[in-house]
Amino acid sequence: MKQKLLYLFLFLTISITSFAQVANQPNAYVVCDDDNDGFALFDLTIADAQVLGSQSAIDFTITYHETQSNATNGTTAINGSYMNITSGFQILYVRLEANATGNYALTELALVVNPTPIVTASTSLELCDDNADETAVFDLTVKDTEITNGNTDWSVTYYETNADAQAQTNVITNPTAYTNNSVNGYGANPQTLFVVVTDINTGCVDYTTLTIRVLPNPSSAIGTPSDIMLCDDDNDGITDFDLTLNEGEINPSGEPFTLSYFINEADALGNFVPLDPTNFTNISNPQTIYVRVEGLSGCFALTDFDIYVTSLPELNIESSYAFCAGDTLVLDTELSTSDYSFQWVFNGNPIPGEAQSSITVIQPGLYNVTVIALSGCGAVTTMINVEEVICTDADNDGVIDSDEDVNGNGNLEDDDTDGDDIPNYLDDDDDGDGVATSVEINIVLGRNTIHPFVDTDNDLIENYLDDDDDGDGILTIDEDYNDNGDPTDDDTNSNTIPDYLESSVALSLNEFNVTRFNMFPNPAKENVTIQLATSNFGTGNVNIFNIQGKAILKPINFEGNSSVLDISNLESGLYFVELTIGNTATVQKLIVN
């Protein structure tokens, strides 16, 4: 009870004593530690105004003390600047004393020493120059983590001058896309930027610098490489290349560049899987090679060149030709004068003025042509025997009588491809398809008088002997869709190609009642079975033709859905089996082995 009375007495005493003055509580006095040792120098007078509040400084004296006892007794006051004696945080006691009465009041002042960010000196930020103007667009923020050492409580801002950094004014507002300053049209290179690192919790800052630099790009020093051409020793389009043959052209000044070679641009950009440049076998002809030219700085540029293999001349020309008396003949190498030169010789004598890829001859004899590759890859000479023949064309169909001996037995009377009892040499429509022979041999432009081998559907039967020229299963005569007796003027899709020569526009097979059949085995040796794909709707017959279009077996009657043919007497080779039911016929190839 005595103790409680003592506290009450003291409280009443202090209250009475300090009734006339008020010591206001000042805000905590916070400073940033410049060396992060937990201690700093404080100017305590800064807190005077908050302690006084609205009271006049003339009427009061303010003193600061390390202990409450000293503050109460007014002893050991701290004058002027003060360094805290407790690391990071300390309480001082403030005495406000009335000058007239000596009465006083006490309060506290908290001293806070916050740590200052200690930043890591950053390495330079470097970019490669893309157009030789020494400017580049930098993302400065890529250095944030390095500068703060990963401390997420620190923020980083960038400034162009030290004065701006110290005042924290004119901050760089686009740090993710900053272009180094331009001087006389060229970038300031290198350029020093000033960096402020702020602790977002305390507001304490530190300073550092960042150097940005635009590195030279090798592109301005790169020459234009030539293509590399090699001769083909076996005409397969493939050979071994030494790609380094171009290095002098790529790096004419001898800079310390590293050259790497790649088969595509993506690999060159990523420096992925470089080639062995001294022993590279091309995989296409021509082929583009990409070169990565890299400087000591790591900056690089790309260039490219082509490699190709030039083959020896290959002539698409026969060793002998014949032309009709009174006509002319064109001997054509089918090669380009931009790649080759030509020398023509007749009966051992050079032909003056003849240096083109083709020649028109008007007399028989022995012709030579020498084709020289302009690439330097050699020359080839071929000999061509040209004969002049008397060309009789009894039916005036464009095929001379001697060529209408289809079976080659010297007898023109037994060649009747369409079975109309008119020998081919007297028949101007040898296959009976409604298209004149002269038309069928003229679909190839630029032919000689002696007709060429024209075979639209590649079934080894010449069109003028083939009654289904486009191999679509519909007889040419049945592709007379306008029913005027002439299949040549039917062009369903209006592309200028008659329908009988274009399998893709054949109308519905059902519309023309074409018979489908299977034939097995194929190839066959002794017997082959023919089986209808659908139910038989009539009696038919089977014919077998050789590749000259000659019927080699008598027609075989076909009844029911299948029939077995004896082919044991046929020689090995390619034949054509024609199944006719009613007025429709279908042809399939048969290989006899």
C-alpha positions in Angstrom: 0.0 0.0 0.0 2.9 2.3 0.8 4.4 1.6 -2.7 1.1 2.6 -4.4 1.0 5.8 -2.4 4.6 6.5 -3.4 3.7 6.1 -7.2 0.7 8.4 -6.7 2.8 11.0 -5.0 5.4 11.0 -7.7 2.8 11.2 -10.5 1.1 14.2 -8.7 4.5 15.8 -8.2 5.5 15.5 -11.9 2.1 16.6 -13.1 2.1 19.7 -10.9 5.7 20.5 -11.8 5.2 20.1 -15.6 1.8 21.6 -15.8 2.9 24.8 -17.5 5.0 23.2 -20.3 4.5 20.3 -22.9 7.3 18.2 -24.4 5.8 16.9 -27.6 6.8 13.5 -28.9 9.0 14.0 -32.1 9.0 11.6 -35.0 11.7 9.0 -35.1 15.0 10.5 -36.4 15.9 8.2 -39.3 19.2 8.3 -41.2 20.8 6.0 -43.8 24.1 4.3 -42.8 26.8 5.2 -45.2 29.1 2.3 -44.2 26.5 -0.1 -42.8 28.2 -0.4 -39.4 25.0 0.5 -37.6 26.2 4.0 -36.4 25.6 7.4 -37.7 25.9 11.1 -36.8 22.7 12.9 -35.8 22.0 16.6 -35.6 19.6 16.5 -32.6 18.5 20.1 -33.0 16.5 19.0 -36.0 13.9 17.6 -33.5 13.6 20.8 -31.5 10.7 22.2 -33.5 8.6 19.1 -33.1 9.3 19.0 -29.3 8.2 22.7 -28.9 5.2 22.4 -31.1 3.4 25.8 -30.8 5.5 26.9 -27.8 8.0 29.7 -28.2 11.7 28.7 -28.4 12.5 31.9 -26.4 10.7 30.6 -23.4 12.1 27.1 -23.2 15.4 25.2 -23.3 15.6 21.8 -24.9 18.3 19.3 -23.9 19.0 15.7 -24.9 20.2 12.9 -22.6 21.2 9.3 -22.9 19.3 8.3 -19.8 16.0 9.2 -18.3 17.7 10.0 -15.0 20.0 12.5 -16.6 17.0 14.1 -18.3 15.1 14.3 -15.0 18.0 15.8 -13.2 19.1 18.0 -16.1 22.6 16.6 -16.1 25.1 15.3 -18.8 23.2 16.9 -21.7 24.2 16.1 -25.3 25.2 19.2 -27.2 25.2 19.5 -31.1 25.9 16.4 -33.1 25.6 13.0 -31.6 26.6 9.5 -32.7 24.4 6.7 -31.5 26.0 4.3 -29.0 23.6 1.4 -29.7 23.8 -0.1 -33.2 20.9 0.6 -35.5 18.4 1.9 -32.8 18.6 4.0 -29.7 16.2 6.1 -27.4 17.3 9.5 -26.2 15.4 11.4 -23.5 14.4 15.0 -24.2 14.0 17.7 -21.4 11.9 20.8 -22.1 12.6 23.4 -19.4 10.7 26.7 -18.9 13.3 29.4 -18.6 11.2 31.5 -16.2 10.2 28.9 -13.7 12.7 26.0 -14.2 9.7 23.7 -14.6 10.3 20.9 -17.1 8.6 18.1 -19.1 10.2 15.0 -20.6 9.7 13.0 -23.8 11.6 10.5 -26.0 13.4 10.7 -29.4 14.0 7.4 -31.3 17.2 7.3 -33.3 17.1 4.9 -36.3 20.1 3.9 -38.5 18.9 2.1 -41.6 21.3 0.1 -43.8 22.2 1.5 -47.2 22.1 -0.8 -50.3 25.6 -1.9 -51.2 25.5 -2.4 -54.9 27.7 -4.7 -57.0 29.7 -3.0 -59.7 28.1 -4.3 -63.0 29.9 -5.5 -66.1 29.5 -3.6 -69.3 26.3 -4.1 -71.4 27.3 -4.7 -75.0 25.3 -5.1 -78.2 26.5 -5.7 -81.8 26.2 -2.9 -84.3 23.7 -3.8 -87.0 24.3 -0.8 -89.4 27.7 0.6 -88.6 26.3 3.8 -86.9 27.5 2.9 -83.4 24.0 3.0 -82.0 21.9 0.2 -80.6 18.7 -0.2 -78.6 19.6 -1.5 -75.1 17.4 -3.2 -72.5 19.1 -1.7 -69.4 17.0 -3.7 -67.0 18.8 -6.9 -67.9 21.5 -5.6 -65.5 19.1 -5.1 -62.6 19.7 -8.5 -61.0 23.5 -8.2 -61.3 23.5 -4.7 -59.8 21.2 -5.7 -56.8 22.7 -9.1 -56.5 19.2 -10.4 -56.7 17.7 -8.4 -53.8 14.1 -7.9 -54.6 13.7 -5.2 -52.0 15.9 -2.8 -54.0 14.7 -0.8 -57.1 17.0 0.4 -59.9 16.8 3.6 -61.9 19.0 4.9 -64.6 20.2 8.5 -65.4 22.3 10.0 -68.2 24.3 12.3 -65.8 25.6 12.1 -62.3 23.9 15.3 -61.3 20.5 13.8 -62.3 21.3 10.6 -60.4 22.2 12.6 -57.2 19.1 14.7 -57.5 17.0 11.8 -58.9 15.6 13.9 -61.7 15.3 13.3 -65.4 15.2 9.5 -64.9 15.5 7.4 -68.1 11.8 6.5 -68.7 12.4 3.7 -71.2 15.1 1.6 -69.7 13.9 -1.5 -71.7 14.5 0.3 -75.0 17.2 2.9 -74.5 19.3 4.1 -77.5 22.8 5.4 -76.7 23.1 9.1 -77.2 23.9 10.4 -80.7 26.9 12.6 -81.3 27.2 14.0 -84.9 25.0 11.3 -86.2 26.9 8.5 -84.4 26.2 7.0 -81.0 28.2 7.9 -77.9 30.2 4.7 -77.7 31.0 3.7 -75.1 28.5 5.7 -72.8 28.4 5.8 -69.1 25.0 5.8 -67.4 24.5 6.6 -63.7 22.5 4.2 -61.5 20.5 4.8 -58.3 19.6 1.7 -56.2 16.9 2.4 -53.6 15.8 0.2 -50.7 12.0 0.3 -51.2 11.5 -0.3 -47.5 13.7 2.4 -46.1 14.3 4.8 -49.0 18.1 4.5 -48.5 20.1 4.7 -51.8 23.4 3.8 -53.3 25.0 4.8 -56.5 26.9 3.1 -59.3 27.5 3.4 -63.0 26.8 1.2 -66.0 28.9 1.3 -69.2 27.0 0.5 -72.4 29.0 -0.3 -75.6 28.1 -0.9 -79.2 30.5 -3.5 -80.6 31.6 -3.5 -84.3 29.8 -6.0 -86.5 31.9 -7.9 -89.1 29.3 -7.2 -91.8 31.1 -4.1 -93.1 34.3 -6.1 -93.6 32.8 -9.1 -95.4 33.3 -9.5 -99.1 30.9 -11.1 -101.5 31.9 -14.7 -102.1 31.8 -16.3 -105.5 29.9 -19.5 -106.2 32.0 -22.7 -106.3 31.7 -24.9 -109.3 33.2 -28.4 -109.7 33.1 -30.8 -112.6 31.2 -34.1 -112.2 33.3 -37.1 -112.8 30.4 -39.6 -113.0 27.4 -37.3 -113.9 25.6 -38.1 -110.6 25.4 -34.4 -109.5 27.4 -35.1 -106.3 31.1 -34.4 -105.5 33.3 -33.3 -102.6 33.9 -29.6 -102.0 36.5 -27.5 -100.1 34.3 -24.7 -98.9 37.3 -22.7 -97.6 38.3 -21.8 -101.2 36.1 -18.7 -100.6 37.7 -17.5 -97.4 39.9 -14.9 -99.1 36.8 -13.4 -100.7 34.8 -13.5 -97.5 37.5 -11.9 -95.4 39.6 -9.9 -97.8 41.3 -7.8 -95.2 42.4 -10.7 -93.1 40.6 -9.7 -89.9 40.8 -12.2 -87.0 37.3 -13.5 -87.8 36.1 -17.1 -87.2 34.3 -18.6 -90.3 31.9 -21.4 -89.8 29.8 -23.1 -92.5 26.2 -24.4 -92.4 23.6 -26.0 -94.7 20.8 -23.6 -93.7 20.3 -20.1 -92.3 18.7 -21.2 -89.0 21.8 -23.3 -88.1 24.1 -20.5 -89.0 22.2 -18.0 -86.7 22.2 -20.5 -83.9 25.8 -21.7 -84.5 24.4 -25.2 -84.6 26.2 -28.2 -86.2 28.8 -26.5 -88.3 30.1 -28.4 -91.4 33.6 -29.7 -92.0 34.4 -27.1 -94.7 37.4 -28.9 -96.2 35.5 -32.1 -97.1 31.8 -31.4 -97.7 29.7 -33.5 -100.1 26.8 -31.7 -101.5 23.3 -33.1 -101.0 21.6 -31.2 -103.7 22.7 -29.5 -106.9 22.9 -26.5 -106.7 23.2 -26.1 -102.9 23.4 -22.9 -100.9 26.1 -22.7 -98.2 25.6 -20.2 -95.3 28.7 -18.7 -93.6 28.8 -17.3 -90.1 31.6 -14.7 -89.8 32.3 -14.0 -86.1 34.6 -11.4 -84.7 36.6 -11.4 -81.4 33.7 -9.6 -79.7 31.3 -12.4 -80.5 29.4 -10.2 -83.0 28.7 -12.0 -86.2 27.2 -11.6 -89.7 26.0 -14.0 -92.3 26.8 -14.4 -96.0 26.2 -17.2 -98.4 27.2 -18.7 -101.8 26.2 -21.6 -104.0 28.0 -24.7 -104.8 27.1 -26.7 -107.8 28.3 -29.6 -109.9 28.5 -29.3 -113.7 28.1 -32.6 -115.6 29.6 -33.6 -118.9 27.3 -32.8 -121.8 24.6 -35.4 -122.3 23.0 -35.4 -125.8 19.5 -36.5 -126.2 20.1 -37.4 -129.9 19.9 -40.6 -131.8 22.8 -42.1 -133.8 20.8 -42.3 -137.0 17.9 -40.6 -138.7 16.1 -40.7 -141.9 14.1 -38.1 -143.8 12.0 -38.1 -146.8 13.4 -37.0 -150.1 12.6 -33.3 -150.7 12.1 -32.6 -147.0 14.4 -31.4 -144.3 15.5 -32.8 -140.9 16.4 -30.9 -137.7 19.2 -32.4 -135.6 18.7 -31.0 -132.1 21.0 -31.5 -129.1 18.4 -30.0 -126.8 21.2 -28.1 -124.9 21.6 -24.4 -124.1 24.0 -22.1 -125.9 24.5 -20.3 -122.5 26.1 -23.5 -121.1 27.7 -25.1 -124.1 29.3 -24.2 -127.5 28.7 -26.4 -130.6 30.8 -27.4 -133.6 29.0 -29.2 -136.5 30.9 -31.3 -139.1 29.5 -32.8 -142.3 31.3 -35.8 -143.9 34.5 -34.7 -142.1 34.3 -31.0 -142.9 33.3 -28.2 -140.5 30.1 -26.5 -141.5 30.7 -22.8 -141.7 28.5 -20.6 -139.5 26.8 -23.5 -137.7 27.4 -23.0 -134.0 24.0 -23.4 -132.5 22.5 -26.3 -130.5 20.6 -27.6 -133.6 21.0 -27.7 -137.3 18.6 -28.2 -140.2 20.0 -30.7 -142.8 18.9 -31.1 -146.4 21.2 -33.8 -147.5 22.1 -37.3 -146.2 25.5 -38.1 -144.9 27.6 -38.4 -141.8 27.2 -35.6 -139.3 29.3 -35.0 -136.2 28.6 -32.5 -133.4 31.1 -31.6 -130.7 29.5 -30.1 -127.5 31.9 -28.2 -125.3 30.9 -27.2 -121.8 31.6 -23.5 -121.2 32.2 -24.4 -117.5 35.4 -26.1 -118.6 34.0 -29.5 -117.7 35.0 -31.2 -120.9 33.5 -31.9 -124.3 31.7 -34.8 -126.0 31.4 -35.7 -129.7 28.7 -37.8 -131.2 28.3 -39.2 -134.8 24.9 -39.1 -136.5 24.1 -41.0 -139.7 21.4 -39.3 -141.8 19.7 -41.2 -144.6 17.4 -39.9 -147.3 14.5 -42.3 -148.1 11.7 -42.3 -150.6 8.6 -41.9 -148.6 5.4 -43.4 -150.0 2.3 -42.7 -148.0 -0.5 -44.5 -149.9 -3.3 -43.3 -147.5 -1.8 -39.9 -147.0 -2.1 -40.2 -143.2 1.4 -38.9 -142.4 2.8 -42.4 -141.7 4.9 -43.7 -144.6 3.9 -47.1 -145.8 7.1 -48.8 -144.6 6.3 -47.7 -141.0 2.8 -49.2 -141.3 4.3 -52.7 -141.4 3.4 -53.0 -137.7 4.4 -56.7 -137.4 7.6 -56.1 -139.3 7.2 -59.1 -141.6 7.6 -57.1 -144.8 4.0 -57.6 -145.8 1.7 -54.5 -145.6 -1.4 -56.4 -146.4 -1.7 -58.3 -143.1 -1.5 -55.2 -140.8 -5.0 -54.2 -139.8 -5.0 -52.8 -136.3 -8.7 -51.9 -136.1 -9.9 -55.0 -137.8 -11.9 -53.2 -140.4 -10.4 -55.3 -143.3 -8.5 -52.2 -144.6 -4.7 -52.6 -144.2 -3.1 -49.9 -142.2 -1.1 -48.5 -145.1 -4.4 -47.8 -146.9 -6.4 -46.8 -143.8 -6.2 -43.1 -142.6 -7.6 -44.1 -139.2 -5.5 -47.2 -138.3 -7.0 -47.7 -134.8 -10.6 -47.0 -135.7 -11.0 -44.4 -132.9 -12.5 -41.7 -135.0 -9.4 -39.6 -135.0 -7.4 -39.5 -138.2 -3.9 -40.9 -138.0 -2.5 -37.6 -139.4 -4.0 -35.8 -136.4 -2.7 -38.3 -133.8 0.9 -38.1 -135.0 0.8 -34.3 -135.1 0.1 -33.6 -131.4 3.9 -33.3 -131.0 5.0 -30.0 -132.4 8.2 -29.7 -134.4 8.3 -33.3 -135.6 10.2 -34.4 -138.6 8.4 -35.7 -141.8 9.0 -39.3 -140.6 6.5 -39.5 -137.8 7.8 -39.5 -134.1 6.6 -42.0 -131.5 3.6 -40.4 -129.9 2.2 -42.2 -126.9 0.0 -39.9 -124.7 -0.9 -42.5 -122.0 2.6 -44.2 -121.9 1.3 -47.6 -122.6 3.9 -48.2 -125.3 1.2 -48.2 -128.0 1.5 -45.3 -130.4 -1.6 -43.1 -130.4 -2.4 -43.8 -134.0 -2.6 -47.5 -133.2 -4.2 -47.0 -129.7 -8.0 -46.7 -129.5 -7.7 -45.3 -125.9 -5.1 -42.6 -126.2 -5.4 -41.2 -122.7 -5.7 -44.6 -121.0 -8.8 -43.7 -119.0 -10.7 -46.9 -119.9 -13.0 -45.1 -122.3 -12.4 -45.7 -126.0 -11.4 -42.6 -127.9 -14.4 -43.0 -130.2 -16.7 -42.9 -127.1 -15.2 -39.6 -126.0 -17.1 -37.9 -128.8 -19.3 -36.3 -126.2 -21.1 -34.0 -128.6 -21.8 -37.0 -130.9 -20.7 -35.3 -134.1 -18.3 -38.1 -135.2 -15.2 -36.2 -134.3 -13.6 -36.7 -130.8 -11.0 -33.9 -131.5 -13.5 -31.0 -130.8 -14.7 -32.3 -127.4 -13.1 -30.2 -124.6 -15.3 -30.6 -121.6 -13.1 -28.5 -119.2 -12.2 -25.9 -121.9 -8.4 -26.1 -121.4 -7.7 -26.5 -125.2 -6.8 -30.2 -124.7 -9.3 -32.6 -126.4 -10.9 -35.0 -123.9 -9.7 -38.1 -125.7 -6.1 -37.0 -124.7 -6.9 -36.1 -121.1 -7.8 -38.9 -118.7 -8.8 -36.6 -115.9 -11.9 -35.4 -117.7 -13.3 -38.8 -118.6 -17.0 -38.8 -117.8 -18.7 -41.5 -115.7 -17.6 -45.0 -116.6 -21.2 -46.2 -116.0 -22.4 -43.6 -118.5 -20.4 -45.4 -121.2 -20.9 -48.9 -119.8 -17.2 -49.6 -119.6 -16.4 -53.1 -118.4 -14.0 -53.5 -115.4 -12.1 -56.7 -114.9 -9.3 -58.1 -112.8 -6.5 -60.2 -114.3 -4.3 -62.5 -112.2 -1.6 -63.6 -111.8 0.2 -60.7 -113.4 3.0 -61.3 -114.3 2.0 -64.7 -115.5 3.8 -67.6 -117.3 1.3 -70.3 -118.4 -2.3 -69.3 -117.5 -4.0 -66.0 -116.5 -7.5 -65.7 -115.1 -9.8 -62.8 -116.2 -12.6 -62.0 -113.8 -15.3 -59.4 -114.1 -15.4 -56.8 -111.3 -19.3 -56.9 -111.6 -21.9 -59.4 -112.8 -21.6 -60.2 -116.5 -24.2 -58.5 -118.6 -23.5 -60.2 -121.9 -21.2 -62.4 -124.0 -17.9 -61.0 -125.0 -14.5 -61.8 -126.4 -10.9 -61.4 -125.4 -8.0 -60.2 -127.7 -4.3 -60.1 -126.9 -2.0 -57.6 -128.7 1.7 -57.2 -128.7 3.3 -53.8 -128.2 3.1 -53.1 -131.9 -0.7 -53.4 -131.7 -0.7 -56.8 -133.6 -3.4 -59.3 -132.5 -1.3 -62.4 -131.6 -4.1 -64.8 -130.6 -7.4 -65.5 -132.1 -10.3 -63.9 -130.2 -11.4 -66.0 -127.3 -15.1 -66.1 -126.3 -15.9 -64.9 -122.8 -19.0 -66.1 -120.9 -19.9 -65.9 -117.3 -17.9 -63.9 -114.7 -14.4 -65.4 -115.3 -12.3 -67.2 -117.8 -8.8 -68.8 -117.9 -6.5 -68.0 -120.8 -3.7 -70.3 -121.9 -0.7 -68.0 -122.6 2.0 -70.7 -122.5 2.9 -70.1 -126.2 3.6 -66.4 -125.7 7.2 -65.1 -125.5 8.2 -63.1 -122.5 7.3 -59.5 -122.8 4.6 -56.8 -122.5 1.1 -57.5 -124.0 -2.3 -55.9 -123.9 -5.4 -57.8 -123.1 -8.6 -56.3 -124.5 -12.0 -57.4 -123.1 -15.0 -56.5 -125.3 -18.6 -56.9 -124.1 -21.3 -55.5 -126.3 -20.0 -52.3 -127.9 -17.5 -51.4 -125.1 -13.9 -52.5 -124.6 -11.4 -52.3 -121.8 -7.6 -52.8 -122.1 -5.1 -53.9 -119.4 -1.4 -54.6 -119.5 -0.2 -58.2 -119.1 3.4 -59.1 -118.4 4.5 -62.6 -119.5 7.6 -64.0 -118.0 
